[in-house]
Amino acid sequence: MPVSPPRPKGPPLNALRAFEAAARLGGFNNAAEELCVTSGAISQHIKTLEDWAGAKLFERRSQGVVLTDVGAEVIADFTSAFDALGDAVRLLRTKTTVATINIAALPSIAQLWLSPRLPAIRRAFPHINISITALENPPNLNREMFDISLFFEAANTDSSANNINDNNNNNNNKQIILEEDTILPVCSPEIAKRLKTPADLLNETCLYDVLWPDDWTNWLNKAAPDLTIPKNGPSYSLFSIAAEETKNGAGILMGHLSLLEAPLKNGDLVAPFKQTVTTDKPLILKFAGDKNVSNNLRHVIDSLTG
């Protein structure tokens, strides 16, 4: 009769994912955020892997964790393996009959920059389904099932990242700088009548977006270095709500021009001062730069960058 002895088992896939993410991102909390689990779960997964391997992969310290010599020796291979798996999954998606492009975007970008551009794309390419997910932080395009990300972030200075036709590096996300992030105060036309100089801001309500708490300080440092505005105005977790409140006369908002094109053009909002400040985080479109970029994805990218 045939013999079926038990075979040695490898470690759980989730344990491998937890180790790779924690090592790549520099901590259990960051890995937990990327993998949508708790930091306790990451810690348990890594303990499982360490028990299986019979070796410590991280040193636990008061300021966090660092890789041991063993962990540092193997992490590059794990990262390459998971990147290759991500490439394979994206290739598989290109073989499906339904053309779906998944876009991850900062909520304010999704609502105020992307949404007005989608109708024209859908008219031009009715066979493409475009799905939008609003995220506070950019996703890992090599791992997660997003085709495009749209965020304000520091640009990658690697020349290959800016050459969108260079697909030699499968794990190098391509970037296209769509617009510089330029800020200046905006308000309703009625409030603007009361603003002659930046000092007049002291008599008004200044609004704040929690994502950009330093916007007012950064603008004042250039426009009125001797002026300090108390940070006691209303704050908003969504820039789109702050913009609506500003249109309704709630106060003066530090506006990001790339997000306020329509209300500034139609007069719902006005800029009482001409001084602008450009931040160090432009609006960037990214996509996974591998050889599996589909024609449908290129159609959407070209439409958003044209």
C-alpha positions in Angstrom: 0.0 0.0 0.0 1.2 3.5 -0.7 2.9 5.4 2.1 2.1 9.1 2.7 4.3 10.3 5.5 3.9 13.8 6.8 5.9 16.3 4.9 7.9 19.2 6.4 5.8 22.4 6.3 7.1 25.9 5.5 6.1 29.0 7.6 2.7 30.6 7.0 2.5 33.1 4.2 1.1 35.8 6.5 4.2 35.4 8.7 6.5 35.9 5.7 4.5 39.0 4.6 4.6 40.5 8.1 8.4 40.0 8.3 9.0 41.5 4.9 6.7 44.5 5.5 8.1 45.2 9.0 11.7 45.1 7.7 11.0 47.2 4.6 8.9 49.8 6.4 11.1 50.0 9.6 8.6 48.9 12.2 5.6 46.8 13.3 3.2 49.8 13.3 4.0 50.7 9.7 3.7 47.1 8.6 0.3 46.8 10.4 -1.0 49.8 8.6 0.1 48.5 5.1 -1.3 45.0 5.8 -4.5 46.3 7.5 -3.9 44.4 10.7 -2.9 45.3 14.3 0.7 45.7 15.3 0.1 42.9 17.8 -0.8 40.6 14.9 2.4 41.6 13.1 4.4 40.8 16.3 2.7 37.4 16.6 3.3 36.6 12.9 7.0 37.4 13.3 7.3 35.3 16.5 5.8 32.4 14.5 8.4 32.9 11.8 11.2 33.2 14.3 10.1 30.0 16.1 9.9 28.2 12.8 13.4 29.4 11.7 15.0 29.0 15.1 16.5 32.4 14.9 15.7 35.9 15.9 14.9 38.2 12.9 14.5 41.5 14.9 16.0 43.0 18.0 13.3 44.6 20.2 14.5 47.9 21.5 12.8 50.8 23.4 12.8 52.9 20.3 11.4 50.2 18.0 12.9 47.2 16.3 16.0 46.6 14.1 16.9 43.7 11.9 19.3 41.1 13.3 22.2 39.9 11.1 20.1 37.0 10.0 17.1 39.2 9.2 19.3 41.6 7.2 20.8 38.8 5.2 17.6 37.4 3.9 15.3 40.5 3.6 16.3 41.5 0.1 15.3 38.0 -1.2 11.9 38.2 0.5 11.3 41.7 -0.9 12.2 40.6 -4.4 9.9 37.6 -4.1 6.9 39.6 -3.0 7.5 42.2 -5.7 7.6 39.4 -8.2 4.3 38.0 -6.9 2.8 41.5 -7.3 4.0 41.6 -10.9 2.4 38.2 -11.5 -0.9 39.3 -10.0 -0.9 42.5 -12.1 -0.2 40.4 -15.3 -3.1 38.1 -14.4 -5.4 41.1 -14.1 -4.5 42.2 -17.6 -5.8 38.9 -18.9 -9.3 39.4 -17.5 -12.2 40.3 -19.8 -13.4 43.3 -17.6 -11.1 46.3 -18.0 -10.9 47.9 -14.5 -8.5 50.6 -13.4 -8.2 51.0 -9.7 -7.1 54.5 -8.5 -6.0 55.4 -5.0 -6.0 59.1 -4.2 -5.9 61.5 -1.3 -9.6 62.3 -0.5 -9.2 65.9 -1.4 -7.6 65.0 -4.7 -10.3 62.4 -5.5 -13.1 64.8 -4.8 -11.7 68.1 -6.2 -9.1 67.2 -8.8 -9.9 63.7 -10.1 -13.7 63.7 -10.1 -14.2 66.6 -12.6 -11.9 64.8 -15.0 -13.6 61.4 -14.9 -16.7 62.1 -17.1 -14.5 62.9 -20.1 -12.4 59.7 -19.6 -15.6 57.6 -19.4 -17.0 59.1 -22.6 -13.7 58.5 -24.4 -13.2 54.9 -23.1 -16.7 53.6 -22.1 -15.3 50.0 -21.9 -13.0 50.9 -18.9 -14.3 50.7 -15.4 -12.6 53.2 -13.1 -12.8 52.6 -9.4 -11.6 55.2 -6.8 -10.4 54.5 -3.3 -9.7 57.5 -1.0 -6.7 56.9 1.2 -4.7 59.1 3.6 -1.4 57.6 2.6 0.0 56.4 -0.7 -0.3 52.6 -1.3 2.5 50.3 -2.2 1.8 49.9 -5.9 4.1 46.9 -6.1 1.9 44.9 -3.7 -1.6 46.4 -3.6 -4.2 46.1 -6.3 -4.0 49.8 -7.4 -3.0 50.8 -10.9 -2.6 54.5 -10.2 -2.0 56.7 -7.1 -2.6 60.4 -6.9 -1.0 62.2 -3.9 0.9 65.2 -2.8 4.3 63.8 -2.1 8.0 64.4 -2.5 9.2 63.6 -6.0 11.5 60.7 -6.7 14.7 62.1 -8.0 15.7 58.8 -9.7 15.8 59.6 -13.4 14.3 56.2 -14.3 11.2 57.0 -12.3 10.6 60.0 -14.5 11.0 58.1 -17.8 7.6 56.4 -18.1 8.7 54.4 -21.1 11.7 52.8 -19.2 10.4 49.5 -18.0 13.7 47.8 -17.2 13.2 48.0 -13.5 10.0 46.1 -12.6 9.9 47.4 -9.1 10.4 51.0 -9.8 7.2 53.0 -9.7 6.9 55.6 -12.4 5.9 59.2 -11.5 4.4 62.1 -13.4 4.4 65.5 -11.7 0.9 66.8 -12.6 1.1 70.2 -10.8 3.2 72.0 -8.3 1.4 72.4 -5.0 0.9 76.2 -4.7 -0.9 77.7 -1.7 -2.4 81.1 -0.9 -5.3 82.4 1.1 -8.8 82.1 -0.4 -12.2 83.3 0.8 -15.6 84.4 -0.3 -15.9 87.7 -2.3 -17.7 89.4 0.7 -14.8 88.6 3.1 -12.2 89.6 0.5 -13.6 93.2 0.5 -12.3 93.5 4.1 -8.8 92.3 3.4 -6.3 94.9 2.2 -3.1 93.6 3.8 -2.1 90.4 5.6 -2.5 92.2 8.9 -6.2 92.3 8.3 -6.2 88.5 8.8 -6.0 89.2 12.6 -9.6 90.4 12.5 -10.9 87.4 10.6 -11.4 83.7 11.2 -8.7 81.5 9.7 -9.6 77.9 8.8 -7.3 74.9 9.0 -7.1 71.6 7.3 -5.7 68.9 9.7 -3.6 67.4 6.9 -1.8 70.6 6.3 -1.5 72.2 9.8 1.5 74.3 8.8 0.1 75.9 5.7 -0.6 79.2 7.3 2.8 79.4 8.9 4.5 78.6 5.7 2.6 81.2 3.8 3.1 83.9 6.4 6.9 83.2 6.6 7.0 84.5 3.0 4.1 87.0 2.8 4.3 88.6 6.3 7.3 87.3 8.3 6.5 89.5 11.3 2.8 88.4 11.5 1.6 85.6 13.7 -2.0 84.3 13.5 -3.4 82.4 16.5 -4.2 78.8 15.7 -7.7 78.9 17.2 -9.8 78.8 14.1 -12.0 75.8 13.1 -10.2 72.8 11.7 -11.4 70.2 9.2 -10.4 66.6 8.4 -11.6 67.0 4.8 -10.3 69.8 2.6 -13.4 69.6 0.5 -15.6 70.5 3.5 -13.2 73.3 4.4 -13.5 74.6 0.9 -17.3 74.5 1.1 -17.3 76.3 4.4 -15.0 78.9 3.0 -17.4 79.5 0.1 -20.2 79.9 2.6 -18.3 82.6 4.4 -17.0 80.7 7.4 -13.6 82.3 7.1 -10.3 82.3 5.2 -8.7 79.0 4.1 -5.2 78.4 3.0 -6.1 77.1 -0.5 -4.2 74.6 -2.6 -4.7 76.0 -6.1 -4.7 72.6 -7.9 -7.8 71.6 -5.9 -9.7 74.9 -6.2 -9.6 75.5 -10.0 -13.4 75.5 -10.4 -14.5 77.8 -7.5 -11.7 80.3 -8.2 -12.7 80.4 -11.9 -16.4 80.8 -11.3 -15.9 83.4 -8.5 -17.2 81.4 -5.6 -13.8 81.9 -4.1 -11.3 84.7 -4.5 -7.7 85.1 -3.6 -7.3 88.5 -1.7 -3.5 88.4 -1.8 -1.3 87.7 -4.8 1.6 86.2 -2.8 1.9 82.4 -3.3 4.1 79.7 -1.8 5.1 76.5 -3.5 5.4 73.5 -1.2 8.0 70.7 -1.6 5.3 68.1 -2.3 3.8 68.4 -5.8 0.7 66.5 -7.0 2.1 63.3 -8.4 0.6 60.5 -10.4 2.4 57.2 -9.9 1.9 53.7 -11.5 3.8 50.5 -11.2 6.6 50.7 -13.8 6.7 47.2 -15.2 6.4 45.6 -18.6 2.8 44.7 -17.9 1.2 48.1 -18.3 -2.0 47.6 -20.3 -3.3 49.8 -23.1 -6.3 50.6 -20.9 -4.0 51.9 -18.1 -2.1 54.0 -20.6 -5.4 55.5 -21.9 -6.3 56.6 -18.4 -2.8 57.9 -17.6 -2.6 59.8 -20.9 -6.1 61.3 -20.2 -5.1 62.5 -16.7 -1.8 63.9 -17.8 -2.8 65.4 -21.1 
